[in-house]
Amino acid sequence: MTQSEAVAKVTKLNRVERNAWTKQRIFEAATKIVGKYGYAEASVARITEEAGVAQGTFYNHFENRQELLDQLLPKIGLDMVQFIRARTGTAHAARQEIERFAAFFDFIREVPEFLRILNEAEFFAPTGYQKHLDNVSTAYVRILRRARIAGAIDDYSDEEFEAIVHMLMGARGYLSRRYSYSADGVAAAP
């Protein structure tokens, strides 16, 4: 789509749709900028330049830079959960977990900025980091509960599911470090 086609499309949107579209552009730009430069160097000026919006427009959507940074990882994390959910089938529980791991690696290939954003968020956007962990673990526990109801998993309590989920999330984190940071980009975990 050319620049003029994009402008024509945006002018046809109502105010609410245009605001949502603009906010989405700011999130996309922030993803690229934080992924490239890190949180510390992700200035409002860099983000708005990447998004193609005025700095004043930024403040129509976010009170300040930190508010955007605190919302960034949870938003990308929810996108990741939806991506993984769309890629996993109804296989046996163990096979489905393998599919979830594969889908996670597919996601980080498509959104390579995610890992830097995740790894730096704990220090630069702790509110967003905690929200991301809560979002992902809640969704994951819900998946395991459904598997228990369907009879695919036996003998685990909700508290045990919580621990299992954090172990699996930790495994993804370490595996992504092992298989993501190479000259060839993200490799699939064996």
LOVOTOR-113862 format. One line per 8 residues: number of its first residue (from 1); their letters; for each residue x negated, y, z negated of C-alpha. Coordinates in Angstrom, 3 decimals. Last residue first. Example, Ala and Ser with C-alpha at 12.3 -4.5 7.8 and 13.67 -1.06 7.14 Angstrom:
# LOVOTOR-113862
2) sa) -13.670:-1.060:-7.140; -12.300:-4.500:-7.800
***
This chain:
# LOVOTOR-113862
190) paaavgda) -14.975:-29.712:-18.619; -14.411:-25.989:-19.195; -13.723:-24.233:-15.927; -16.360:-21.719:-14.973; -15.883:-17.966:-15.364; -18.329:-15.781:-13.473; -21.134:-17.071:-11.244; -23.830:-15.102:-13.073
182) sysyrrsl) -22.661:-16.659:-16.306; -20.732:-15.421:-19.290; -17.490:-17.289:-19.064; -18.231:-20.937:-19.864; -19.886:-20.790:-23.291; -18.150:-17.649:-24.551; -14.814:-18.971:-23.291; -15.465:-22.248:-25.098
174) ygragmlm) -16.094:-20.386:-28.342; -12.884:-18.355:-28.118; -10.805:-21.252:-26.868; -12.003:-23.357:-29.790; -11.090:-20.564:-32.193; -7.574:-20.417:-30.728; -7.319:-24.195:-31.098; -8.434:-24.027:-34.738
166) hviaefee) -6.035:-21.136:-35.353; -3.167:-23.153:-33.896; -4.044:-26.201:-35.987; -3.985:-24.116:-39.175; -0.561:-22.668:-38.342; 0.700:-26.107:-37.325; -0.368:-27.394:-40.746; 1.733:-24.709:-42.407
158) dsyddiag) 4.691:-25.599:-40.153; 4.380:-29.200:-41.302; 2.912:-32.001:-39.217; 4.043:-35.634:-39.270; 4.951:-36.267:-35.653; 4.380:-34.583:-32.295; 6.148:-35.488:-29.021; 9.476:-36.113:-30.770
150) airarrli) 11.323:-33.284:-29.012; 11.692:-31.474:-32.360; 7.926:-31.806:-32.925; 7.202:-30.457:-29.421; 9.513:-27.515:-30.118; 7.627:-26.845:-33.353; 4.316:-26.975:-31.471; 5.498:-24.387:-28.932
142) rvyatsvn) 6.775:-22.099:-31.739; 3.389:-22.398:-33.455; 1.738:-21.170:-30.231; 4.059:-18.186:-29.856; 3.460:-17.157:-33.467; -0.302:-17.681:-33.114; -0.448:-15.532:-29.977; 1.595:-12.640:-31.335
134) dlhkqygt) -0.087:-12.668:-34.773; -3.583:-12.749:-33.269; -2.650:-9.916:-30.892; -1.147:-7.852:-33.725; -4.344:-8.342:-35.732; -6.499:-7.167:-32.827; -4.210:-4.219:-32.138; -4.544:-3.007:-35.717
126) paffeaen) -8.289:-3.696:-35.668; -8.870:-1.552:-32.552; -12.597:-0.792:-32.461; -13.991:-3.526:-34.724; -11.723:-6.538:-34.063; -11.034:-5.152:-30.609; -14.581:-5.698:-29.356; -14.238:-9.429:-28.659
118) lirlfepv) -10.710:-9.204:-27.289; -11.425:-6.282:-24.942; -14.633:-7.944:-23.800; -12.792:-11.198:-23.187; -9.813:-9.618:-21.415; -11.870:-7.686:-18.862; -12.109:-10.818:-16.706; -8.368:-10.670:-15.984
110) erifdffa) -7.885:-13.199:-13.151; -10.778:-15.444:-14.243; -9.692:-14.921:-17.850; -6.215:-16.126:-16.923; -7.460:-19.226:-15.096; -9.515:-20.078:-18.191; -6.392:-19.794:-20.339; -4.464:-21.898:-17.806
102) afreieqr) -7.055:-24.677:-18.156; -6.748:-24.555:-21.958; -2.949:-24.633:-21.703; -3.097:-27.597:-19.292; -5.314:-29.479:-21.774; -2.744:-28.699:-24.457; -0.011:-30.052:-22.181; -1.918:-33.314:-21.795
94) aahatgtr) -2.045:-33.689:-25.589; 1.664:-32.866:-25.961; 2.845:-35.172:-23.154; 3.650:-33.233:-19.983; 6.393:-30.626:-19.734; 4.532:-28.160:-17.628; 2.023:-25.445:-18.235; 1.218:-22.671:-15.797
86) arifqvmd) 4.154:-20.344:-16.548; 3.513:-20.620:-20.299; -0.160:-19.784:-19.749; 0.684:-16.612:-17.812; 3.352:-15.607:-20.338; 0.877:-16.038:-23.219; -1.780:-14.103:-21.259; 0.600:-11.207:-20.563
78) lgikpllq) 1.372:-11.207:-24.287; -2.368:-10.993:-24.976; -2.789:-8.172:-22.473; -0.141:-6.179:-24.328; -1.529:-7.079:-27.767; -5.033:-6.125:-26.575; -4.030:-2.673:-25.272; -1.670:-1.431:-27.993
70) dlleqrne) -4.356:-0.539:-30.557; -6.492:1.016:-27.803; -3.568:3.164:-26.664; -2.887:4.362:-30.217; -6.612:4.997:-30.688; -6.727:7.323:-27.679; -4.058:9.622:-29.086; -0.313:10.129:-29.419
62) fhnyftgq) 0.298:7.936:-26.405; 2.802:8.213:-23.559; 3.218:11.955:-23.001; -0.382:12.313:-24.190; -1.637:10.463:-21.112; 0.301:12.861:-18.902; -1.761:15.724:-20.339; -4.908:13.931:-19.170
54) avgaeeti) -3.578:14.046:-15.618; -2.911:10.793:-13.808; -4.869:8.759:-11.253; -5.126:5.730:-13.530; -8.931:5.593:-13.196; -9.172:9.333:-13.887; -6.766:8.933:-16.791; -8.900:6.183:-18.338
46) ravsaeay) -12.211:7.977:-17.849; -10.856:11.235:-19.322; -9.187:9.423:-22.229; -12.591:7.997:-23.067; -13.477:4.321:-22.996; -17.128:4.523:-24.068; -16.697:3.081:-27.562; -14.088:0.576:-26.440
38) gykgvikt) -16.341:-1.136:-23.930; -17.642:0.248:-20.628; -16.391:-2.230:-18.000; -13.605:-4.079:-19.798; -12.613:-0.911:-21.656; -12.383:0.927:-18.315; -10.573:-1.828:-16.406; -8.050:-2.561:-19.145
30) aaefirqk) -7.579:1.157:-19.775; -6.746:1.644:-16.092; -4.157:-1.140:-16.179; -2.666:0.276:-19.392; -2.543:3.793:-17.872; -0.912:2.410:-14.734; 1.691:0.633:-16.905; 2.425:3.902:-18.699
22) twanrevr) 2.955:5.600:-15.348; 5.327:2.875:-14.115; 7.287:2.989:-17.379; 7.559:6.789:-17.121; 8.642:6.526:-13.468; 11.292:3.931:-14.364; 12.674:6.178:-17.138; 12.635:9.259:-14.873
14) nlktvkav) 14.343:7.586:-11.923; 12.206:6.001:-9.233; 12.336:7.234:-5.631; 9.375:9.587:-6.190; 7.294:6.587:-7.234; 7.841:4.782:-3.931; 6.904:7.848:-1.886; 3.731:8.304:-3.954
6) aesqtm) 2.788:4.646:-3.430; 3.415:4.933:0.312; 1.268:8.096:0.431; -1.586:6.342:-1.401; -1.431:3.374:0.969; 0.000:0.000:0.000
***
